[in-house]
Amino acid sequence: MRYDRELINKVGEISIEVIKLLDLSLSDATPIYIGVTNIAHMASTHSLEFNRFFDKIPQIISTADYVRLKREDNSIEYIKLFGKHVKLAVRVAGDGNYYVRSLYYIEANRVENLIRKRELLSLTRS
């Protein structure tokens, strides 16, 4: 993925499927952005995952295996299996836009626990 270090870049959209599944009050195709500070944060806190999966952010958003609404901070968590589970967290900012906030591995047992608790929901793909 190409990005301009000086600008905010659109990296995907919250799909109608995710909006319905999580019962969100959003319009269809709500954009998801990434900005310079988001990129810097991910690169410094989870550099291994950042280097390996940064280019896959649009793919994670559009083809996630699971999704979750984390009520504590109203973030949307996208989980995609790439041999290991990768979590991409998206959160609404003060300007009302959604931004990618973090990207890192999540343990398989954590994924299983969230599925069992019905907090992590499977996305069906046709």
GROMACS elastic network, one bead per residue, 0.5 to 0.9 nm:
[ bonds ]
;  ai    aj funct       b0    kb
    1    11     6  0.87072   500
    1    54     6  0.74686   500
    1    56     6  0.73447   500
    1    57     6  0.81182   500
    1    58     6  0.82120   500
    2    55     6  0.78713   500
    3     6     6  0.87090   500
    3     7     6  0.79848   500
    3     8     6  0.83621   500
    3     9     6  0.65199   500
    3    34     6  0.89145   500
    4     7     6  0.54585   500
    4     8     6  0.74494   500
    4     9     6  0.71907   500
    4    35     6  0.87968   500
    4    36     6  0.83299   500
    5     8     6  0.79545   500
    5    35     6  0.76662   500
    5    36     6  0.56651   500
    5    39     6  0.85373   500
    6    35     6  0.80004   500
    6    36     6  0.64887   500
    7    34     6  0.87307   500
    7    35     6  0.64095   500
    7    36     6  0.69011   500
    8    33     6  0.64317   500
    8    34     6  0.56785   500
    8    36     6  0.68810   500
    9    32     6  0.85053   500
    9    33     6  0.53612   500
    9    34     6  0.53584   500
    9    35     6  0.63417   500
   10    13     6  0.81687   500
   10    31     6  0.66650   500
   10    32     6  0.57526   500
   10    34     6  0.63775   500
   10    35     6  0.88661   500
   10    99     6  0.88611   500
   11    31     6  0.77877   500
   11    32     6  0.58409   500
   11    33     6  0.54715   500
   11    34     6  0.66506   500
   11    57     6  0.69271   500
   11    58     6  0.53898   500
   11    61     6  0.82935   500
   11   100     6  0.85251   500
   12    15     6  0.88759   500
   12    29     6  0.85164   500
   12    30     6  0.85073   500
   12    31     6  0.59607   500
   12    32     6  0.51313   500
   12    33     6  0.71048   500
   12    57     6  0.81053   500
   12    58     6  0.54553   500
   12    59     6  0.84772   500
   12    61     6  0.63261   500
   12    62     6  0.71082   500
   13    28     6  0.84725   500
   13    29     6  0.50379   500
   13    30     6  0.52142   500
   13    32     6  0.51922   500
   13    33     6  0.85421   500
   13    58     6  0.86559   500
   13    61     6  0.73290   500
   13    62     6  0.76443   500
   14    17     6  0.82121   500
   14    18     6  0.63900   500
   14    19     6  0.67952   500
   14    26     6  0.86732   500
   14    27     6  0.88540   500
   14    28     6  0.72715   500
   14    29     6  0.53471   500
   14    30     6  0.50984   500
   14    31     6  0.62991   500
   14    32     6  0.68355   500
   14    61     6  0.76234   500
   14    62     6  0.82711   500
   14    98     6  0.89807   500
   15    18     6  0.52713   500
   15    19     6  0.62257   500
   15    20     6  0.86562   500
   15    28     6  0.62714   500
   15    29     6  0.52256   500
   15    30     6  0.71992   500
   15    61     6  0.87238   500
   15    62     6  0.77309   500
   16    20     6  0.60559   500
   16    21     6  0.84112   500
   16    26     6  0.87862   500
   16    27     6  0.78779   500
   16    28     6  0.51242   500
   16    29     6  0.65070   500
   16    30     6  0.86828   500
   17    20     6  0.53039   500
   17    21     6  0.60064   500
   17    22     6  0.85455   500
   17    28     6  0.89167   500
   17   123     6  0.78694   500
   17   124     6  0.88043   500
   18    21     6  0.50180   500
   18    22     6  0.59407   500
   18    23     6  0.80581   500
   18    24     6  0.81172   500
   18    67     6  0.73680   500
   18    68     6  0.89916   500
   18   123     6  0.78151   500
   19    22     6  0.54954   500
   19    23     6  0.57129   500
   19    25     6  0.73695   500
   19    26     6  0.66790   500
   19    27     6  0.80639   500
   19    28     6  0.74712   500
   19    29     6  0.89561   500
   20    24     6  0.65165   500
   20    25     6  0.88387   500
   21    24     6  0.79606   500
   21    67     6  0.86293   500
   21   121     6  0.78295   500
   21   123     6  0.83726   500
   22    67     6  0.81684   500
   22    68     6  0.71839   500
   22    69     6  0.64267   500
   22    76     6  0.88761   500
   22   121     6  0.84986   500
   23    26     6  0.88549   500
   24    27     6  0.87766   500
   26    29     6  0.85108   500
   26    30     6  0.67974   500
   27    30     6  0.59046   500
   29    32     6  0.89895   500
   30    97     6  0.85682   500
   30    98     6  0.81063   500
   31    97     6  0.75437   500
   31    98     6  0.68477   500
   31    99     6  0.87189   500
   32    61     6  0.89489   500
   32    90     6  0.76211   500
   32    91     6  0.89904   500
   32    97     6  0.72253   500
   32    99     6  0.54664   500
   32   100     6  0.69477   500
   33    90     6  0.88762   500
   33    97     6  0.75475   500
   33    98     6  0.61264   500
   33   100     6  0.63235   500
   34    37     6  0.83516   500
   34    38     6  0.61335   500
   34    39     6  0.69940   500
   34    98     6  0.84514   500
   34    99     6  0.53184   500
   34   100     6  0.54143   500
   34   101     6  0.78997   500
   35    38     6  0.52349   500
   35    39     6  0.62513   500
   35    40     6  0.86829   500
   35    99     6  0.75201   500
   35   100     6  0.81769   500
   36    39     6  0.51534   500
   36    40     6  0.61538   500
   36    41     6  0.85761   500
   37    40     6  0.50486   500
   37    41     6  0.60267   500
   37    42     6  0.86100   500
   38    41     6  0.51538   500
   38    42     6  0.62484   500
   38    43     6  0.85618   500
   38    99     6  0.77691   500
   38   100     6  0.67213   500
   38   101     6  0.57038   500
   38   102     6  0.76015   500
   39    42     6  0.52925   500
   39    43     6  0.60558   500
   39    44     6  0.85829   500
   39    50     6  0.86260   500
   39    54     6  0.88882   500
   39   100     6  0.85554   500
   39   101     6  0.82429   500
   39   102     6  0.87316   500
   40    43     6  0.51373   500
   40    44     6  0.61254   500
   40    45     6  0.85569   500
   41    44     6  0.53186   500
   41    45     6  0.60189   500
   41    46     6  0.82258   500
   41   101     6  0.79305   500
   41   102     6  0.77565   500
   42    45     6  0.53273   500
   42    46     6  0.55825   500
   42    47     6  0.67108   500
   42    49     6  0.84814   500
   42    50     6  0.61877   500
   42   101     6  0.73817   500
   42   102     6  0.57256   500
   42   103     6  0.64454   500
   42   104     6  0.84425   500
   43    46     6  0.58322   500
   43    48     6  0.81336   500
   43    49     6  0.83368   500
   43    50     6  0.55366   500
   43    51     6  0.74613   500
   44    47     6  0.56321   500
   44    50     6  0.86221   500
   45    50     6  0.87548   500
   45   102     6  0.87278   500
   46    49     6  0.56359   500
   46    50     6  0.59664   500
   46    51     6  0.86047   500
   46   102     6  0.82932   500
   46   103     6  0.71556   500
   46   104     6  0.62435   500
   46   105     6  0.89062   500
   47    51     6  0.58931   500
   47    52     6  0.83990   500
   47   104     6  0.88560   500
   48    51     6  0.53560   500
   48    52     6  0.62369   500
   48    53     6  0.85313   500
   48   104     6  0.83653   500
   49    52     6  0.50780   500
   49    53     6  0.56972   500
   49    54     6  0.75114   500
   49    86     6  0.81963   500
   49   103     6  0.66674   500
   49   104     6  0.54182   500
   49   105     6  0.69646   500
   50    53     6  0.54195   500
   50    54     6  0.50390   500
   50    55     6  0.85762   500
   50   102     6  0.89936   500
   50   103     6  0.65952   500
   50   104     6  0.73849   500
   51    54     6  0.59887   500
   51    55     6  0.82538   500
   52    55     6  0.76521   500
   52    56     6  0.82992   500
   53    56     6  0.50231   500
   53    57     6  0.66772   500
   53    60     6  0.89457   500
   53    86     6  0.84519   500
   53   103     6  0.79746   500
   53   104     6  0.86875   500
   54    57     6  0.55904   500
   54    58     6  0.88883   500
   54   103     6  0.80295   500
   55    58     6  0.75418   500
   55    59     6  0.83961   500
   56    59     6  0.51150   500
   56    60     6  0.61136   500
   56    61     6  0.86996   500
   57    60     6  0.50798   500
   57    61     6  0.62933   500
   57    62     6  0.86795   500
   57    88     6  0.77428   500
   57   100     6  0.87721   500
   57   103     6  0.86022   500
   58    61     6  0.51956   500
   58    62     6  0.61487   500
   58    63     6  0.84390   500
   59    62     6  0.51370   500
   59    63     6  0.56712   500
   59    64     6  0.75379   500
   59    80     6  0.89140   500
   60    63     6  0.54248   500
   60    64     6  0.50593   500
   60    65     6  0.84205   500
   60    78     6  0.69104   500
   60    79     6  0.72776   500
   60    80     6  0.58918   500
   60    86     6  0.84043   500
   60    87     6  0.85464   500
   60    88     6  0.74202   500
   61    64     6  0.57177   500
   61    78     6  0.65063   500
   61    79     6  0.86220   500
   61    80     6  0.85791   500
   61    88     6  0.79472   500
   63    66     6  0.89750   500
   63    80     6  0.74560   500
   63   123     6  0.84079   500
   63   125     6  0.79247   500
   64    67     6  0.70610   500
   64    78     6  0.58146   500
   64    79     6  0.55719   500
   64    81     6  0.79851   500
   64   122     6  0.86669   500
   64   123     6  0.69991   500
   65    78     6  0.75954   500
   65    79     6  0.58457   500
   65    80     6  0.51124   500
   65    81     6  0.69292   500
   65   121     6  0.84901   500
   65   122     6  0.59937   500
   65   123     6  0.55455   500
   65   124     6  0.78043   500
   65   125     6  0.86139   500
   66    77     6  0.81500   500
   66    78     6  0.59846   500
   66    79     6  0.50300   500
   66    80     6  0.67877   500
   66   115     6  0.89495   500
   66   120     6  0.61572   500
   66   121     6  0.53016   500
   66   123     6  0.54504   500
   66   124     6  0.88942   500
   67    76     6  0.69978   500
   67    77     6  0.54846   500
   67    79     6  0.60876   500
   67    80     6  0.89885   500
   67   119     6  0.85322   500
   67   120     6  0.56717   500
   67   121     6  0.53558   500
   67   122     6  0.65908   500
   67   123     6  0.70157   500
   68    75     6  0.82540   500
   68    76     6  0.57309   500
   68    77     6  0.50657   500
   68    78     6  0.67537   500
   68    79     6  0.84000   500
   68   114     6  0.88532   500
   68   119     6  0.60813   500
   68   121     6  0.61517   500
   68   122     6  0.89873   500
   69    72     6  0.89383   500
   69    73     6  0.88972   500
   69    74     6  0.63407   500
   69    75     6  0.59175   500
   69    77     6  0.63497   500
   69   119     6  0.76161   500
   69   120     6  0.80138   500
   70    73     6  0.62318   500
   70    74     6  0.53601   500
   70    75     6  0.52574   500
   70    76     6  0.61852   500
   70    77     6  0.70861   500
   70   119     6  0.83613   500
   71    75     6  0.69984   500
   71    76     6  0.88303   500
   72    75     6  0.78947   500
   73    91     6  0.76784   500
   74    90     6  0.88720   500
   74    91     6  0.66432   500
   74    92     6  0.75558   500
   75    89     6  0.63457   500
   75    90     6  0.54216   500
   75    92     6  0.70363   500
   75    98     6  0.89729   500
   75   101     6  0.89842   500
   76    88     6  0.82304   500
   76    89     6  0.57171   500
   76    90     6  0.51132   500
   76    91     6  0.63533   500
   76    92     6  0.89842   500
   77    87     6  0.64498   500
   77    88     6  0.56660   500
   77    90     6  0.63306   500
   77    91     6  0.87727   500
   77   120     6  0.86792   500
   78    86     6  0.81030   500
   78    87     6  0.56542   500
   78    88     6  0.50985   500
   78    89     6  0.63271   500
   78    90     6  0.80071   500
   79    85     6  0.63490   500
   79    86     6  0.55371   500
   79    88     6  0.64525   500
   79    89     6  0.87803   500
   79   106     6  0.83585   500
   79   111     6  0.85875   500
   79   120     6  0.88055   500
   80    84     6  0.82363   500
   80    85     6  0.56040   500
   80    86     6  0.53005   500
   80    87     6  0.66768   500
   80    88     6  0.83482   500
   81    84     6  0.55079   500
   81    86     6  0.61810   500
   81    87     6  0.89505   500
   82    85     6  0.60983   500
   82    86     6  0.69633   500
   83    86     6  0.89801   500
   84   105     6  0.69285   500
   84   106     6  0.77222   500
   84   107     6  0.77384   500
   84   108     6  0.74963   500
   85   104     6  0.85506   500
   85   105     6  0.57367   500
   85   106     6  0.55351   500
   85   107     6  0.67424   500
   85   108     6  0.66317   500
   85   111     6  0.79751   500
   86   103     6  0.70584   500
   86   104     6  0.56159   500
   86   106     6  0.58584   500
   86   107     6  0.87221   500
   87   102     6  0.77635   500
   87   103     6  0.56283   500
   87   104     6  0.54163   500
   87   105     6  0.58863   500
   87   106     6  0.61062   500
   88   100     6  0.70791   500
   88   101     6  0.75431   500
   88   102     6  0.57001   500
   88   104     6  0.68156   500
   88   105     6  0.88713   500
   89    99     6  0.84454   500
   89   100     6  0.59125   500
   89   101     6  0.55470   500
   89   102     6  0.51927   500
   89   103     6  0.65718   500
   89   104     6  0.89694   500
   90    98     6  0.62608   500
   90    99     6  0.53423   500
   90   101     6  0.55103   500
   90   102     6  0.73706   500
   91    97     6  0.82203   500
   91    98     6  0.53144   500
   91    99     6  0.55010   500
   91   100     6  0.65776   500
   91   101     6  0.65214   500
   92    95     6  0.78976   500
   92    96     6  0.58419   500
   92    97     6  0.54063   500
   92    99     6  0.62412   500
   92   100     6  0.89636   500
   93    96     6  0.54014   500
   93    97     6  0.56444   500
   93    98     6  0.61495   500
   93    99     6  0.69512   500
   94    97     6  0.74715   500
   95    98     6  0.87060   500
  100   103     6  0.80440   500
  106   109     6  0.85679   500
  106   110     6  0.68359   500
  106   111     6  0.71417   500
  107   110     6  0.52657   500
  107   111     6  0.64939   500
  107   112     6  0.88293   500
  108   111     6  0.50254   500
  108   112     6  0.62008   500
  108   113     6  0.86380   500
  109   113     6  0.61184   500
  109   114     6  0.86182   500
  110   113     6  0.50746   500
  110   114     6  0.62072   500
  110   115     6  0.85897   500
  111   114     6  0.52049   500
  111   115     6  0.61912   500
  111   116     6  0.86084   500
  111   120     6  0.74214   500
  112   115     6  0.50763   500
  112   116     6  0.60908   500
  112   117     6  0.86224   500
  112   120     6  0.86570   500
  113   116     6  0.50218   500
  113   117     6  0.61836   500
  113   118     6  0.85367   500
  113   119     6  0.87288   500
  113   120     6  0.86756   500
  114   117     6  0.50710   500
  114   118     6  0.61119   500
  114   119     6  0.52083   500
  114   120     6  0.51426   500
  114   121     6  0.84933   500
  115   119     6  0.59788   500
  115   121     6  0.66167   500
  115   122     6  0.82737   500
  116   119     6  0.76795   500
  116   120     6  0.81376   500
  117   120     6  0.76153   500
  118   121     6  0.65190   500
